[in-house]
Structures are given as structure tokens and as C-alpha cells.
Amino acid sequence: MIFDQDNLQFQLLDVLWFDESNVAYRTRARTFFALSLRMEGDTDVELRGRDIHFTAGDLACFPPNTEYTRRSRRDIMIVFHFYVQDYVSYELDVLHDMEHLLPMFRDALHEWQERRPGYRYRAAALLYSIFAQVYAARNPTPSAHPQNLSPTVAEGIRYLRANFADPGCNVEALAEHLHMSETYVRRLFMRDLGVSPKRCLSDLRMERAQSLLNAGYDTVAAVAEQVGFRDAKNFATAFKKRFGYPPSAQTYGM
């Protein structure tokens, strides 16, 4: 669960206000996270065969690359859109009875709408404060492994995060590390995450590549090498497939 992480780095993209009634639509996969808090809610979301009902006070974090259907009889909410550096998630995380966070959401929305000098810093600081408050309440002691993941998958994710920059890091190496067959590792990842370990590795590499390109210090070839690609052309192809544009077009805030 993203709320159980204690060292995330955010790149804030937008803070939005929604006030909707009697709407139904399909949300396409996006490249960023969406964190929402509802002031009023009577909404059903269908995601990967799950049906989740949202009401007032529900805090939800939708991961990137996730399509879902939303049917709202009533929805009033504030939403942050943001990237998270070097962190990949595939799960919709929901917490209930989080109305006490509303003042920080409102302050962030006010900063974003007013756009006074420094508003991005102040709104981003509020996003960090929201996560800090939720983390402190949920984790008086560190979690042994992410919620809802088996210890094997949690260790697999840890291994991929630690080694994705190595060109030799692949599903075969992961299976060897876990002392399991590749087929069984794939089965566990699909069961717990809904994606293959190959996709998880690719996402880690692409998210890191995006952060490095945003920084602007390295060439595309240098970034490719830093995220585990031996060939810059293969990297460019994978990057465009993942984000829909070439790495040469990556700029801060896309």
C-alpha cells in the first residue's frame, strides 16, 4: 500500500476540484497517480473485476496505468495528480473516515487556484504532509512487507527495486533469487499485483528514466545505461511504448 511507504518523492502535477452528479464514464490508463478525498460521495468504481463503493470521507489513491469505470450518483472531491519517483504500484488503495485531512486538501486546492508565487512548493508541501500524517497513523512500527502481498512477492519487488539498473536483472534472475521457477514467480505476481514480473521491472526502469530525463543532466543514451538497457535504441522504443512519446520529448511536468 502506498500509504505504508515512508520515503516517497513526489512531483506534483495538478490539484483539481470535482462536483458531479449522475455521471458514468471509463477512465483511460494515465501515467500518474491520483489521490482523492471525497466530501460527498455515492460512487461505484469497477476495477479489474472489483466493485468498490465510495462515500464521504474516503481517501483513495489510484495507481498509474490503470483503467476503471466510475459511476457517480454524487461526487464532490479534491484530487491531486502526481508522479512518484522510483515507485511502482498497481493497487487501488482506499482508507475510510479520513475527513480530518480535508483542511489540507482545501488549502492545497486554494494554493493551486490562486497561483501566487511559490504555490507549487506550498501545494506539494501539503501533499507531503497528508502522506506523513496518514503514514504516522498507520505505521507506529515499520511494516514487514506491503499489505496484501505475499512475503515472496514483497521480496521479489524489493529485489527488482534494488537491481533494476543492472542489465542482467530479468525474470530469470528474479526466479533464481527467490529459488522458484519462472512460471511460478509469474503466477504469484499476477495473483498479487495483476501484472507480470517483467512488466513490474519495465515500469521501474521507465519511471526512473523519466525522473532522470526530467533532471536534464544526462543524454538519452546515458539514461538508458543507468536504467539497465545495453542499447539506447531499445530503450527509446520501450520508453515510447510506455509513455506514448520518445525520451527526447520528456520534459518536467509532462
C-alpha positions as CSV (number, residue, x, y, z in Angstrom):
1,M,0.0,0.0,0.0
2,I,1.3,3.4,-1.0
3,F,0.3,4.8,2.4
4,D,2.7,2.5,4.1
5,Q,5.8,3.9,2.3
6,D,8.0,6.3,4.2
7,N,10.4,7.6,1.6
8,L,8.4,8.7,-1.4
9,Q,9.4,11.6,-3.6
10,F,6.5,13.4,-5.4
11,Q,6.3,15.5,-8.5
12,L,3.0,17.4,-8.2
13,L,1.2,17.9,-11.5
14,D,-2.2,19.3,-10.6
15,V,-4.8,19.9,-7.8
16,L,-8.4,19.6,-9.0
17,W,-12.0,20.1,-7.8
18,F,-14.8,17.8,-8.9
19,D,-18.5,18.4,-8.3
20,E,-20.5,15.9,-10.4
21,S,-23.9,14.2,-10.3
22,N,-25.2,11.3,-12.3
23,V,-22.2,10.6,-14.5
24,A,-20.7,7.4,-15.8
25,Y,-17.5,7.0,-17.8
26,R,-14.5,4.9,-18.4
27,T,-11.2,6.4,-17.3
28,R,-8.3,5.5,-19.5
29,A,-4.9,4.5,-18.2
30,R,-2.8,7.5,-17.1
31,T,0.9,7.9,-16.4
32,F,0.4,9.5,-12.9
33,F,-1.1,8.7,-9.5
34,A,-4.4,10.3,-8.4
35,L,-5.1,10.9,-4.7
36,S,-8.7,11.9,-3.9
37,L,-10.7,12.8,-0.8
38,R,-14.5,12.9,-1.0
39,M,-16.6,15.5,0.8
40,E,-19.7,13.9,-0.6
41,G,-19.9,10.6,-2.3
42,D,-22.2,7.9,-3.7
43,T,-19.9,6.4,-6.3
44,D,-19.1,2.9,-7.6
45,V,-15.8,2.1,-9.3
46,E,-15.2,-1.1,-11.3
47,L,-11.6,-2.0,-11.5
48,R,-10.1,-5.4,-12.6
49,G,-13.3,-7.2,-11.7
50,R,-13.7,-5.5,-8.3
51,D,-16.5,-3.2,-7.4
52,I,-15.6,-0.5,-4.8
53,H,-18.2,1.9,-3.3
54,F,-17.0,5.4,-2.3
55,T,-18.7,7.7,0.2
56,A,-17.8,10.9,2.0
57,G,-14.5,10.7,3.9
58,D,-13.0,8.1,1.6
59,L,-9.3,8.7,0.7
60,A,-8.3,6.8,-2.5
61,C,-5.0,6.6,-4.4
62,F,-5.4,5.3,-7.9
63,P,-2.1,4.0,-9.5
64,P,-0.9,4.8,-13.0
65,N,-1.6,2.6,-16.0
66,T,-5.0,1.6,-14.6
67,E,-8.3,1.8,-16.5
68,Y,-11.5,1.8,-14.5
69,T,-15.2,2.6,-14.8
70,R,-16.7,5.2,-12.5
71,R,-20.5,5.6,-11.9
72,S,-21.3,8.6,-9.6
73,R,-24.7,9.5,-8.4
74,R,-23.0,12.2,-6.4
75,D,-19.3,13.1,-6.1
76,I,-17.6,16.2,-4.6
77,M,-13.9,15.7,-4.2
78,I,-10.5,17.2,-4.3
79,V,-7.8,15.4,-6.3
80,F,-4.0,15.5,-6.5
81,H,-2.3,14.3,-9.7
82,F,1.4,13.5,-9.2
83,Y,4.3,11.3,-10.2
84,V,6.2,9.2,-7.6
85,Q,9.9,8.8,-8.3
86,D,11.2,5.2,-8.4
87,Y,8.0,3.7,-7.0
88,V,5.6,1.4,-8.9
89,S,2.2,0.4,-7.7
90,Y,-0.7,-1.5,-9.3
91,E,-3.2,-1.4,-6.4
92,L,-6.1,0.9,-5.7
93,D,-5.5,1.9,-2.1
94,V,-8.5,3.2,-0.1
95,L,-8.8,4.4,3.5
96,H,-12.1,5.3,5.2
97,D,-13.1,8.0,7.7
98,M,-10.4,10.4,6.6
99,E,-12.4,13.7,6.9
100,H,-9.7,15.2,9.2
101,L,-7.5,15.6,6.1
102,L,-9.9,17.8,4.4
103,P,-8.4,21.2,5.6
104,M,-5.1,20.2,3.9
105,F,-6.8,19.2,0.7
106,R,-8.7,22.5,0.7
107,D,-5.6,24.5,1.4
108,A,-3.7,22.8,-1.5
109,L,-6.6,23.5,-3.8
110,H,-6.7,27.1,-2.8
111,E,-2.9,27.5,-3.4
112,W,-3.3,25.9,-6.8
113,Q,-6.2,28.1,-7.8
114,E,-4.7,31.3,-6.5
115,R,-1.3,30.6,-8.2
116,R,0.6,33.1,-6.1
117,P,4.4,33.0,-6.3
118,G,5.6,29.7,-4.7
119,Y,2.2,28.0,-4.9
120,R,3.7,24.8,-6.3
121,Y,6.0,24.5,-3.3
122,R,3.2,25.1,-0.8
123,A,0.8,22.7,-2.5
124,A,3.5,20.0,-2.8
125,A,4.3,20.5,0.9
126,L,0.7,19.9,1.8
127,L,0.7,16.7,-0.3
128,Y,3.8,15.5,1.7
129,S,2.0,16.5,4.9
130,I,-1.0,14.4,4.0
131,F,1.1,11.3,3.4
132,A,3.1,12.0,6.5
133,Q,0.0,12.2,8.7
134,V,-1.5,9.0,7.2
135,Y,1.8,7.1,7.5
136,A,2.3,8.1,11.1
137,A,-1.2,7.0,12.0
138,R,-1.0,3.6,10.2
139,N,2.6,2.7,11.0
140,P,3.8,3.1,14.5
141,T,6.3,0.5,13.6
142,P,7.7,-0.4,10.1
143,S,5.7,-2.9,8.1
144,A,7.3,-6.2,7.4
145,H,6.1,-6.2,3.8
146,P,3.5,-4.3,1.8
147,Q,-0.1,-5.0,2.7
148,N,-2.0,-7.7,0.7
149,L,1.3,-9.0,-0.8
150,S,2.7,-12.4,0.0
151,P,6.2,-12.4,1.5
152,T,7.5,-13.9,-1.7
153,V,6.1,-11.1,-3.9
154,A,7.2,-8.5,-1.5
155,E,10.8,-9.8,-1.6
156,G,10.5,-10.0,-5.4
157,I,9.6,-6.3,-5.6
158,R,12.4,-5.4,-3.2
159,Y,14.9,-7.3,-5.4
160,L,13.7,-5.6,-8.6
161,R,13.8,-2.2,-7.0
162,A,17.4,-2.8,-5.8
163,N,18.6,-4.3,-9.1
164,F,16.6,-2.8,-12.0
165,A,19.6,-0.8,-13.1
166,D,21.6,-3.9,-13.8
167,P,21.2,-5.1,-17.4
168,G,21.4,-8.7,-16.0
169,C,18.3,-8.2,-13.9
170,N,15.4,-10.1,-15.5
171,V,12.7,-12.7,-14.7
172,E,15.2,-15.5,-14.8
173,A,17.5,-13.7,-12.2
174,L,14.5,-12.9,-10.1
175,A,13.3,-16.5,-10.1
176,E,16.8,-17.7,-9.1
177,H,16.9,-15.2,-6.3
178,L,13.6,-16.5,-5.0
179,H,14.5,-20.1,-5.5
180,M,11.5,-20.7,-7.7
181,S,10.6,-21.4,-11.3
182,E,9.9,-18.5,-13.6
183,T,6.4,-19.9,-14.2
184,Y,5.6,-19.9,-10.5
185,V,7.0,-16.4,-10.0
186,R,4.9,-15.1,-12.8
187,R,1.8,-16.8,-11.3
188,L,2.5,-15.2,-7.9
189,F,3.0,-11.7,-9.4
190,M,-0.2,-12.0,-11.4
191,R,-2.1,-13.1,-8.4
192,D,-0.9,-10.4,-6.0
193,L,-0.3,-7.5,-8.4
194,G,-2.3,-8.2,-11.6
195,V,0.9,-7.8,-13.7
196,S,3.9,-9.9,-14.6
197,P,7.3,-9.5,-13.0
198,K,8.6,-8.5,-16.5
199,R,6.1,-5.6,-16.5
200,C,7.0,-4.6,-13.0
201,L,10.7,-4.5,-13.9
202,S,9.9,-2.5,-17.0
203,D,7.8,0.0,-15.1
204,L,10.6,0.5,-12.5
205,R,13.1,1.2,-15.3
206,M,10.7,3.6,-17.1
207,E,9.7,5.6,-14.0
208,R,13.4,6.0,-13.1
209,A,14.2,7.0,-16.7
210,Q,11.5,9.6,-16.7
211,S,12.9,11.1,-13.5
212,L,16.5,11.2,-14.9
213,L,15.3,12.8,-18.1
214,N,13.3,15.4,-16.2
215,A,16.5,16.3,-14.3
216,G,18.1,17.2,-17.6
217,Y,21.7,16.3,-16.8
218,D,22.2,13.2,-18.9
219,T,21.8,12.2,-22.6
220,V,19.2,9.7,-23.6
221,A,22.0,7.1,-24.1
222,A,23.3,7.8,-20.6
223,V,19.9,7.4,-19.1
224,A,19.3,4.2,-21.0
225,E,22.5,2.8,-19.4
226,Q,21.5,3.9,-15.9
227,V,18.2,2.1,-16.1
228,G,19.5,-1.3,-17.3
229,F,19.5,-1.0,-21.1
230,R,22.5,-2.0,-23.1
231,D,21.2,-0.4,-26.3
232,A,19.8,3.2,-26.5
233,K,17.5,2.3,-29.4
234,N,15.8,-0.5,-27.5
235,F,15.4,1.9,-24.6
236,A,13.8,4.6,-26.8
237,T,11.4,2.0,-28.2
238,A,10.4,0.8,-24.8
239,F,10.1,4.4,-23.5
240,K,7.8,5.4,-26.3
241,K,5.7,2.3,-25.9
242,R,5.3,3.0,-22.2
243,F,4.5,6.8,-22.3
244,G,3.5,7.5,-25.9
245,Y,6.3,9.9,-26.8
246,P,10.1,9.5,-27.3
247,P,12.5,10.1,-24.5
248,S,13.9,13.1,-26.3
249,A,10.4,14.8,-25.7
250,Q,10.4,14.2,-22.0
251,T,10.3,17.5,-20.0
252,Y,9.4,18.4,-16.4
253,G,5.7,18.3,-15.8
254,M,4.6,16.1,-18.8
